[in-house]
Amino acid sequence: MIDKIRKGIKGNGYFDYSLFFIIIFMLCFGLVMLYSTSSYTAQIKYGNGARFLIRQLVFDVAGVGVMLFTCLLSPSFIKKFSNYIYLFTVLSIFLVYPLGVELNGARRWVGIGPMTFQPAELVKIGVIIIIAFLAEKMTRKIRTFKGSIGLMFCGWIPAGLVYICTENLSSALIIAGITFIMVFVASPNYKGYLAFIAFVAVVVIGVIAYCKTLDVNDAGTFRVQRVVTWLNGDTTITDENFQVVQGLYAIGSGGLFGKGLGKSVQKLGFVPEAENDMIYTIICEELGIIGGISVILLFLFMIWRFMIISTNASDLFSSMVVVGVMAHISIQVILNIAVVTASIPNTGVTLPFISYGGTSVLILLAEMGMVLGVSRRIKIE
Amino acid sequence: MQVSKAYHRRKIVLYMFVVIILFVCLTGVLVNLMIFDSEKYIEKANELHERERDIKAARGKILDRNGVVIASNKTVCTISVVYNQIENHEEVIEVLSKELELSKEEVTKKVMKVSSREKIKSNVLKEVGDRIREYNLPGVKIDEDYKRYYPYSSLASKVLGFTGADNQGIVGLEVTYEDVLKGKSGKILTVTDARGIELEAVAEKRLEPVAGKNLVTSIDVNIQKYAEQAAKKVLESKEAKRVSVIIMNPQNGEIYAMVNVPEYDLNNPFELNYILEEDVDSKEYQNLLNKMWRNESINDTYEPGSTFKIFTATAGLETKVITPNSTFSCPGYKIVDDRRIRCHKAGGHGAENFVEGTMNSCNPVFIDTGLRLGVDKFYEYFEKLGLFEKTGVDLPGEAGSIMHKKENVGNVELATLSFGQSFQITPLQLLRMTSAVINGGNLITPHLGIKTTDNSGNIIDEFEYDVTESVITLETCETMKGILEKVVAEGTGKNGYVEGYAVGGKTATSEKLPRGNGKYISSYLGFAPANNPQVIGICIIDEPEGIYYGGTVAAPVMQEIFDNILPYLGIEKSAK
């Protein structure tokens, strides 16, 4: 009995310490950069320079607790509740109607008392779990077109709901992307998926070509305007590209070694909400290209560990969960850095572990816990 | 429980590669931004962050010879707004338009403009600036600045000149001594946050301003005042167009006073000193201003008339074509070639020696002297006594003499030249020439600037001026002083006599061109004490109404001035 409990905690004697330490390091680095980025504006706005730091620290600590908890959950336990988790997270989207809180002109948050959270973040974990669960359950059906489409819609319907209900396109795209990659991995086929990628590419090119013919002022919605300003590629400041251009000034003025930690000038109100989506620009400004590339390498290493863990997972469900997390982190990092370097049009994506955001870090650490849990059960032969 | 298959693992590894490729691409973008385009962005970012502000240097003061400040600086304010820092736009517009007396539309336009710093108004009185400061409006900046201020407003206006919007000299001494007075403005380079608030943590680069040097001039405020008062009096009583008075030290060329009434208000130099009767366009108005700013003592030339006989007499004595005792006869005219040139006394002066001829200001005597001199000698002395050249006074725009070409001078021309007609010089040239005649033959450079000092009065630099020595002999000099003293004591200049002092002088009345228009210039040139001159002065009255004889109109002006300033300068009364 005691042995069984010990084995339950200890797993099979393997534990991915390197992933664990990289997570802890990321959190600490994130706090340092968050404080550096936000203290000046927080002091002016709230009279408390540490406001963002303290809030994030609370969530980080709680998140580490959540991580340790999910680390200990057994796959069979998660599988048992996967339907409920999925349903609960998807239904939480609808909470924006009775409990929606509008922040910065977007209705992405749900407020319960003093707490607010983003349902879109919850949906990510729900979708990862359900697709992993179904991928294992219907290994045969997935080979068929019908099966894979069905699986795909398990993720795409919540993604659509996120877009419709919370008008959060970037989160919807991330959820759809996670779904696509998970289904792609689960299926033995290539052709259909490559065809789909080709189709998406054609649509994107078509949209770009169409937008090129438009003038900023004629463009209807703010999304189209963003695309058009991005295409115009100029770096003069307009209302529409203000945030991105200010971010470019920050990145560009970093140079090789940066201005030094804490010495960013662009964070002094020039880059709007620098502690959020744009925190990477301040990292580049203060730590230079050395710092910027280091962060990319850290994420790459983390994703590499996910690959190792998922390919060695003891069961398909665990493996698929890790693939989902891997897709989640990689998509978000790529989108975030692409946005701040003006490689793609502006869309609000946070940088995992580093950007300010409570729900985001709780969900990310819950996911990390599951991945670490999977690593514990790897059988070493 | 399912176990993952090989194709699962393959696909995971494939996805990993896709991620790696995308990361590499992003790194490439990053390298491009941060290494190759870095300079562009650093420059743009600095443009956004850095504010360069000039710290204006205080312009040097202008002092009179006794240290009295005649041009100084007044603190004024520049009001500007920083858009990002304004909290209550309505209130800011309200207050600024009220206090600065500007229209609301104008202020609104500037306040609502999204710029890092928008200037609303400069040269605002300090009191107004202080009042605006008391509202404590965020985003409203009050910067203090210097504006030139002339405590005596119109005193010596045409000599001092004034400064423009950037405190740069526009006319007068302010121009000549621009480099000395202006100083060097400093700079503050600060880094600001998005709201334009300067960051204390970032060390500002600061270049301290260097204040301009003070200029000590030879002007004596009291003498200038006396002279101005006397000039104004005669200007009004004789309804003259203008009156110029120059008072100078004939020994070293220091100008004590230079008056050209009507003067203008240096604190409002762009307002005419008279009321315009009809509307003029801006170009014409500027012409009128330029005319008002002219320093007629040096910018304009005139026919000197009889005061120029000092020159003819000097040249005659020097070349010994005449002696004080040479005898002449005046029938009231003199025939030169085919011309009959009249003396001012219709009946003639009869028989007289040279001294008496000078006392009478008898034209035939000087025509005779001139003819005896001949053109060559006449021109030689014209040159020797510095009349072909500018005096070199330290004021801008000095005019030169207008003289016949030597080869065109016949007897008639020479005759008219001899009593001061048919050519033009500036009053200051005449004064300089006469100074050389009475100071022992030294051709001095008339000047105003003496030295520069710092604010504690320590001398920084002393100016030196050219002196050409011994242009005439001491003997001629002594004779001339004696003759000119007699002119005042017993001759046409007796109205210039100052109780208790030996005064030398010469009067002149010249008819303005064209002849016969009834317009005259009356002048008088005097110096004292006659044997050792310490002060020389000239008074020129342009177009006096009524009696226009220099001896009657101009000599009393100088008499009045000398009566005041000779005791003031500590020149003792002679026993005589």
Interface residues (C-beta under 8 A of the other chain):
Chain A: Y40 E136 T139 I181 F184 V185 A186 P188 T235 L248 Y249 A250 I251 G252 S253 G254 G255 L256 V265 Q266 L268 G269 F270 C284 G288 I289 G292 I293 I296 F299 L300 I303 W304 M307 S310 T311 A313 S314 D315 L316 F317 S319 M320 V323 M326 A327 S330 I334 I337 A338 T341 S343
Chain B: M1 Q2 V3 S4 K5 Y7 H8 R9 K11 I12 V13 Y15 M16 V19 I20 L22 F23 L26 T27 V29 L30 V31 L33 M34 I35 D37 S38 K40 Y41 I42 K44 A45 N46 L48 H49 V191 D193 A194 R195 L199 V202
